[in-house]
Amino acid sequence: MTLIAATAAAALAVTGCAATTTGGGGTEGETVTLDYWAWGTAQKPLVDEWNRTHPDIQVNHTDAGGGSDSSAKLVTAARADSAPDVALVEYNTLPAMIVAGVAADISEHVADIEADFAPGIWSQSTFDGASYGVPQDAGPQALTYNQARFDELGIDVPTTWAEFAEAAAAVREADPDAYITTFAPAEFGGFAAFAQQAGAEWWTVEDGEWTVGFDDEASVAVADYWQDLIDRDLVRAEPLLTPEWNAQLNDGKILSWPAGLWAAGVINGVAADMAGQWAMAPLPQWDEGDSAVAFQGGSAVVVTTSSQHPEAAAEFAAWLAASEEAARIQIQEGQYPASLLGQELTLESDPPALMPQQTDYWSVAAEIAADTIPDLSWGPNVNVASSAFQDAMSAAVTAGTPLRDALTATEDVVFDDMETSGFTVTRR
């Protein structure tokens, strides 16, 4: 992504000079102290273990929230040159962090661990040959489903989206109060992953010129697929994780969730009494025989341009993502590690609490992770796209207008924002 790299280099030249010239370990005998912003249950035990085993580099952890909230805070802090040394950033917001001059190029510090990651995962934090972070966890899409209810209703686990639609109809016929899943209009990341699995690329860049295409053929086909299921009352069209949705889930009336591998932990958090009833399978395929899937979630550890100790910060980032000690903590806390070592260690681990009976859970997860789509790119204004998508898609569901029109509306907002921001941009 040439323009991202060029813009980031310019930003670094202006805001990050100190970060590139200050030593990583401090003076001899001095303890380096790093600030780390990250969310999630795994982060505190990770930092505690690092501090226990690395007395010369100590880390202060702050939970600054996840997703767009954390990214917005990072941009604000970086502009004031007060960002933390290290931060967790979701893959889809990392390009925006590079363009904003928040994430530093740490290629020289992490080149020796590239082989510890599958190419499709390593590429999530690498742009135009430069590394701006180290992948910590991965969230390729899978199908988490209520195995007990599927068996009770005589529903086979679908392997294609065509079979999924047939199963949706069979669920409604067998139990008129039940739905196979929910279409959540505000789930930008979920729909993006469905579209990417179908071949969509919402942002591309070549020779400094961006192209946006949210209503391309693949994305429209995905929108029309879900439109058909909504129109036939075969899926619920509503937000996820509301009290009402949670109650339906616990009552066995919502039978699956196509989402990142993290879904098992989320469901267990709202329906712990259902442990043993659920299972995980590969995501249905748009084209039979094409098992590739996209990420829905996942994050990288970045060193910021505000850091006065970039070498030490990069050492900490690499340990978080690639060490055996960190991987074991991630697995214990329910994260799926991004590193190959971490994924191998899952094979020695118990299945998630939601599906203790599924002894092949981690081996299936490893097969899915190995088949993620490589080199997917995100644009510099994902936050704008996400907000526009949520507004347009929610309005379409409420008004009963075509979902494909919401994609066009989203593209209009994204295109105008990029043009106003000074990018050279065209429509696909």
Stockholm file with secondary structure:
# STOCKHOLM 1.0

chainA/1-428         MTLIAATAAAALAVTGCAATTTGGGGTEGETVTLDYWAWGTAQKPLVDEWNRTHPDIQVNHTDAGGGSDSSAKLVTAARADSAPDVALVEYNTLPAMIVAGVAADISEHVADIEADFAPGIWSQSTFDGASYGVPQDAGPQALTYNQARFDELGIDVPTTWAEFAEAAAAVREADPDAYITTFAPAEFGGFAAFAQQAGAEWWTVEDGEWTVGFDDEASVAVADYWQDLIDRDLVRAEPLLTPEWNAQLNDGKILSWPAGLWAAGVINGVAADMAGQWAMAPLPQWDEGDSAVAFQGGSAVVVTTSSQHPEAAAEFAAWLAASEEAARIQIQEGQYPASLLGQELTLESDPPALMPQQTDYWSVAAEIAADTIPDLSWGPNVNVASSAFQDAMSAAVTAGTPLRDALTATEDVVFDDMETSGFTVTRR
#=GR chainA/1-428 SS CHHHHHHHHHHHHHHCHHHHHSCSSCSTTCCEEEEEECCSTTHHHHHHHHHHHCTTEEEEEECCCSHHHHHHHHHHHHHTTCCCSEEEEEGGGHHHHHHTTCBCCCHHHHGGGGGGBCHHHHGGGEETTEECCEEEEEEEEEEEEEHHHHHHHTCCCCSBHHHHHHHHHHHHHHCTTCBSCEECTTCHHHHHHHHHHTTCCSEEEETTEEEECTTSHHHHHHHHHHHHHHHTTCSEESCSSSHHHHHHHHTTCBCEEEEETTHHHHHHHHCGGGTTTEEEEECCBSSTTCCCBCEEEEEEEEEBTTCSCHHHHHHHHHHHHHCHHHHHHHHHTTCCBSBHHHHHHHTTSCCCTTCTTCTTHHHHHHHHHTTBCTTCCCCTTHHHHHHHHHHHHHHHHHHTCCHHHHHHHHHHHHHHHHHHTTCCEEEC
#=GC SS_cons         CHHHHHHHHHHHHHHCHHHHHSCSSCSTTCCEEEEEECCSTTHHHHHHHHHHHCTTEEEEEECCCSHHHHHHHHHHHHHTTCCCSEEEEEGGGHHHHHHTTCBCCCHHHHGGGGGGBCHHHHGGGEETTEECCEEEEEEEEEEEEEHHHHHHHTCCCCSBHHHHHHHHHHHHHHCTTCBSCEECTTCHHHHHHHHHHTTCCSEEEETTEEEECTTSHHHHHHHHHHHHHHHTTCSEESCSSSHHHHHHHHTTCBCEEEEETTHHHHHHHHCGGGTTTEEEEECCBSSTTCCCBCEEEEEEEEEBTTCSCHHHHHHHHHHHHHCHHHHHHHHHTTCCBSBHHHHHHHTTSCCCTTCTTCTTHHHHHHHHHTTBCTTCCCCTTHHHHHHHHHHHHHHHHHHTCCHHHHHHHHHHHHHHHHHHTTCCEEEC
//
